[in-house]
């Protein structure tokens, strides 16, 4: 079965002028991630913007090195 996520929150930080969406894995509520979406993102656009942001983050994480302290 394909994994899926659900939008749990949309937050607008008025001071920093940024918006953040929190998504939660449907099969494990302990897994969650917050991603930036365009500031002032409207509810009718939040799904598309969240999906775009999650895919961009996924792409970046796929190539990032993980270092450990020595």
Helices and strands as residue ranges (DSSP letters): E 5-13, E 18-25, E 28-37, H 46-62
